[in-house]
Amino acid sequence: MKALEWLGDSLRILDQTKLPVTIVYRDASSYEEVADAIEKMQVRGAPAIGAAAAYGYALGAMKYEGIRAGLQDYMTEVKERLAKTRPTAVNLFWALCRMEDRLRELYEVEDLNEIQKALITEAENIAEDDRKVNHLIGEQGNAIVPEEANILTHCNAGALATVEFGTALGVIRSAHREGKKIHVYADETRPFLQGARLTTFELMKDKIPVTLIADNMAGFLMQQDKIDLVIVGADRIAANGDTANKIGTYSVAVLAHAHGIPFYVAAPTSTVDLKVPTGQEIPIEERNPMEMREVFGVPTAPAEVPVYNPAFDVTPAKYITGIITEKGIITPPYSVNLLKMMVRS
């Protein structure tokens, strides 16, 4: 099951707000529709958002009907609209900058049709790169998974959050394919329940043993020696290794540290943002208060209660055992080793 599929003149998006109850697809034929799908979390997960935005940028170019001289200004508007959808996940901005760079390379090309084809190809390249990268992350991360292990993960960093295979779940899938005896504990991930709805859905389809737990149960399981390691994804990694991921990740990291349990982040190098020195500079998205007051239309709190609903938190680098990338596993000191890795890239 794919989160995204390019149809030649539109982007088919698996509406993840409907999972696991129903499987519904949305065909986005304009950049505005792609932006709307990202904002509504019909497509989510940093790598998938980046790929979707790249296709949205290409769709923007496909809809342009003006003269060649006005294309650049129009595409700047397209980029700005897509960039406003989700502020935390850096893959969004990385993909849009890559698309914009490709457009600049086509500066002297007058044929709009040729430009449109080139931008579609670039979006497809971004998607294909993500497929390859996720499989490499799985291969690299398999090295840190014992032959028998209980693994805790938070939110959803699987195939649904990427173009294919997943980051944190990519590591888990690789270990399972190697015949390792693993069991996954999936935090439900309030308030949007990505762990409950999506991670358990993916793992059950792959016949990987999984148990769903409430977010506030993680510490108790660790206390009972039921967790051997933690693997999560990431939406942005600062130059010093501080990592933004779905809200609740920081709590899991602190608990893992207190119990001496390894805590790994799995993410592509495109998630590393060397322009941001520490996690304090990472913008944190705040979402609609209704996500806290109700669960899919069913009220769970007083309608007028004030709500604070940040979508992400930041885990300080000191709590992270290693960062699993397609280039290898990065260990402290992150401010040195992340820079080395990115320079090699």
C-alpha positions in Angstrom: 0.0 0.0 0.0 1.5 3.3 -1.1 1.2 6.7 0.6 1.7 8.4 -2.8 1.5 7.4 -6.5 2.1 9.6 -9.5 -0.5 9.1 -12.2 1.0 11.2 -14.9 -1.2 14.3 -14.5 -2.2 14.0 -10.8 -0.9 12.7 -7.5 -2.9 9.9 -5.9 -2.7 10.2 -2.1 -3.8 7.6 0.4 -5.9 9.5 2.9 -4.3 8.5 6.2 -6.9 10.3 8.3 -9.3 7.4 7.4 -7.0 4.5 8.3 -7.3 1.9 9.5 -11.1 1.8 9.2 -11.4 2.6 5.5 -9.0 2.9 2.6 -9.7 6.1 0.7 -7.6 7.7 -2.0 -7.6 11.4 -3.1 -6.4 12.4 -6.5 -4.7 15.9 -6.3 -4.5 17.5 -9.7 -3.2 20.9 -8.6 -0.6 22.3 -6.2 -3.4 23.8 -4.1 -4.9 20.3 -3.6 -1.5 18.8 -2.6 -1.0 21.6 -0.1 -4.5 21.0 1.3 -3.7 17.3 1.7 -0.5 18.0 3.5 -2.2 20.5 5.9 -5.0 18.1 6.7 -2.5 15.3 7.3 -4.0 13.1 4.6 -0.3 12.7 3.7 2.1 12.9 6.6 5.6 11.9 7.6 8.6 14.1 6.8 9.9 12.1 3.7 6.4 11.6 2.3 5.6 15.3 2.7 8.8 16.2 0.9 7.9 13.9 -2.1 4.3 15.1 -2.1 5.5 18.8 -2.2 7.9 18.0 -5.1 5.0 16.6 -7.1 2.9 19.5 -6.1 5.5 21.9 -7.5 5.5 19.9 -10.7 1.7 20.1 -10.9 2.0 23.9 -10.4 4.2 24.1 -13.5 1.8 21.9 -15.4 -1.1 24.3 -14.8 0.9 27.4 -15.8 -0.6 29.0 -19.0 1.2 32.3 -19.2 4.3 33.4 -21.1 7.7 31.9 -20.4 9.0 35.2 -18.8 6.4 35.0 -16.0 7.0 31.4 -15.0 9.6 32.1 -12.3 7.4 34.5 -10.4 4.5 32.1 -10.7 6.6 29.2 -9.4 7.8 31.2 -6.5 4.1 31.6 -5.5 3.7 27.8 -5.8 6.7 27.1 -3.7 5.6 29.6 -1.0 2.1 28.0 -0.8 3.5 24.5 -0.4 6.1 25.7 2.1 3.5 27.1 4.4 1.8 23.8 5.0 3.9 22.3 7.8 6.7 24.3 9.4 8.7 21.6 11.3 9.5 18.9 8.8 12.7 20.1 6.9 12.2 17.5 4.1 9.4 19.7 2.8 11.8 22.7 2.3 14.6 20.4 1.1 12.4 19.0 -1.7 11.1 22.4 -2.7 14.6 23.9 -2.9 15.7 20.9 -5.0 12.8 21.5 -7.4 13.5 25.2 -7.5 17.2 24.5 -8.3 16.1 22.3 -11.2 13.9 25.1 -12.5 16.9 27.5 -12.4 18.9 25.0 -14.4 16.2 25.3 -17.1 16.5 29.1 -17.3 17.4 29.2 -20.9 14.8 26.7 -22.0 11.9 28.4 -23.8 9.6 25.4 -24.4 7.2 25.2 -21.4 6.4 21.6 -22.2 10.0 20.6 -21.9 10.3 22.5 -18.6 7.2 20.7 -17.2 8.6 17.3 -18.2 11.9 18.1 -16.5 10.2 19.1 -13.3 8.1 15.9 -13.3 11.2 13.9 -13.8 12.9 15.7 -10.9 9.9 15.0 -8.6 10.0 11.3 -9.6 13.8 11.3 -8.9 13.1 12.6 -5.4 10.6 9.9 -4.8 12.9 7.2 -6.2 15.8 8.5 -4.0 13.5 8.2 -1.0 12.7 4.5 -1.8 16.4 3.7 -2.1 17.4 5.6 1.0 14.8 4.0 3.2 16.0 0.5 2.2 19.5 1.6 3.0 18.5 2.9 6.4 16.9 -0.4 7.1 20.1 -2.2 6.2 22.3 0.1 8.3 20.0 -0.1 11.3 19.7 -3.8 11.3 23.2 -3.9 12.7 22.0 -2.5 16.1 19.0 -4.8 16.5 19.8 -7.9 18.6 18.8 -11.4 17.5 15.9 -11.2 20.0 14.5 -7.8 20.9 11.5 -5.9 22.2 11.4 -2.6 20.4 9.4 0.5 21.3 8.5 3.0 18.6 6.5 6.2 18.8 4.3 7.7 16.1 4.6 6.2 12.6 7.9 6.2 10.7 7.0 3.5 8.2 5.9 3.1 4.6 3.0 5.4 5.2 5.4 8.2 6.3 7.7 7.8 3.3 7.5 6.8 -0.3 8.3 3.2 0.6 9.5 0.9 3.4 10.0 3.5 6.2 12.8 4.8 8.4 12.2 3.5 12.0 9.9 0.8 10.7 12.4 0.2 7.8 14.9 -0.9 10.5 12.3 -3.1 12.1 11.3 -4.6 8.7 14.9 -5.4 7.8 15.5 -7.1 11.2 12.3 -9.1 10.7 13.4 -10.2 7.2 16.7 -11.3 8.6 14.8 -13.7 10.8 15.4 -11.9 14.1 12.9 -12.5 16.8 11.5 -9.1 17.4 8.4 -7.8 19.0 7.3 -4.2 18.6 5.5 -2.0 21.2 3.7 0.9 19.5 2.8 4.0 21.5 -0.7 5.2 20.5 0.7 8.7 19.9 -2.0 11.1 21.1 -3.7 13.2 19.9 -3.7 12.0 16.3 -3.1 8.3 17.1 -0.6 7.6 14.4 0.9 4.8 16.4 -2.4 3.2 17.1 -4.0 3.7 13.6 -1.0 3.5 11.3 2.0 1.7 12.9 0.0 -1.2 14.1 -1.8 -1.4 10.8 1.5 -1.6 8.8 3.1 -4.1 11.1 0.1 -6.4 11.2 -0.1 -6.4 7.4 3.6 -7.5 7.4 3.0 -10.1 10.1 5.5 -8.5 12.5 4.5 -9.0 16.1 3.2 -5.8 17.6 1.4 -4.7 20.8 -0.4 -1.4 21.1 0.2 0.6 24.4 -1.1 3.9 25.6 1.5 6.7 25.6 1.6 6.8 29.4 2.6 3.1 29.6 6.1 3.3 28.2 7.9 3.9 31.5 6.1 1.0 33.2 7.2 -1.4 30.4 10.8 -0.2 30.7 10.6 -0.6 34.5 9.6 -4.2 33.9 12.5 -4.8 31.5 10.1 -5.3 28.6 11.9 -2.9 26.3 15.4 -3.6 24.8 15.7 -0.5 22.6 13.7 2.4 21.1 13.7 3.4 17.5 11.9 6.5 16.3 11.8 8.7 13.2 12.6 12.4 12.9 11.2 15.5 11.2 14.3 17.7 11.6 17.7 17.1 13.1 19.7 20.1 14.2 23.5 20.5 13.6 24.2 19.5 17.2 22.0 16.3 17.0 18.9 17.7 18.8 16.0 16.0 17.0 12.4 17.2 16.5 9.9 14.3 16.2 6.2 13.7 17.0 5.1 15.1 20.4 5.8 12.6 23.1 9.2 11.5 21.7 11.1 13.6 24.2 9.3 11.8 27.1 10.2 8.4 25.7 13.8 9.4 25.3 14.1 10.6 28.9 12.5 7.4 30.1 14.9 5.3 28.0 17.8 7.3 29.4 16.7 6.7 33.0 16.4 3.0 32.4 19.7 2.6 30.4 17.9 1.6 27.2 19.4 2.6 23.8 17.4 5.2 22.0 18.0 5.5 18.2 16.7 8.0 15.6 16.3 6.7 12.0 16.1 9.3 9.3 17.5 10.2 5.9 20.3 12.8 5.5 17.7 15.1 4.0 16.3 15.5 7.5 19.5 16.9 8.8 19.4 20.7 8.9 22.9 22.1 9.5 21.5 25.6 9.2 19.8 25.1 12.6 22.5 25.0 15.3 20.4 23.5 18.1 16.9 22.2 18.7 15.8 25.5 20.2 15.8 27.1 16.7 13.5 24.4 15.2 10.0 25.8 14.5 7.4 23.8 16.3 4.0 23.5 14.6 0.9 24.0 16.6 -2.2 22.3 15.3 -6.0 22.8 15.6 -7.3 22.6 19.2 -10.1 20.4 18.1 -7.6 17.5 17.7 -7.4 17.6 21.5 -11.0 18.2 22.3 -12.3 15.3 20.2 -11.3 12.1 18.5 -12.5 11.9 15.0 -15.6 13.9 15.7 -16.4 12.3 19.1 -16.1 14.9 21.9 -13.6 13.9 24.7 -13.3 17.2 26.5 -15.4 20.3 27.2 -16.0 22.2 24.0 -14.5 25.5 25.3 -11.5 24.2 27.3 -8.3 26.0 26.3 -5.9 23.7 24.5 -2.1 23.7 23.8 -1.5 21.3 20.9 2.2 21.3 19.7 2.6 18.7 17.0 6.3 18.0 17.8 8.8 18.2 20.6 12.6 18.2 20.6 14.8 15.5 22.1 18.2 16.8 23.2 21.2 15.0 21.6 22.4 13.8 25.0 19.6 11.3 25.0 20.2 9.9 21.6 22.4 6.8 21.3 22.8 7.0 17.5 21.2 8.4 14.4 20.7 5.8 11.7 21.0 7.2 8.1 21.5 5.8 4.7 25.2 6.7 5.0 25.7 4.8 8.3 25.0 5.2 12.0 26.1 8.5 13.4 27.2 8.6 17.0 28.3 11.5 19.4 29.8 14.0 19.1 27.0 14.9 16.7 28.1 18.4 16.0 31.3 16.9 14.6 30.1 13.7 13.0 26.9 15.0 11.4 29.0 17.7 9.6 31.5 15.0 8.5 28.7 12.9 7.1 27.0 15.8 5.3 30.3 16.9 3.7 30.9 13.3 2.5 27.3 13.3 1.1 
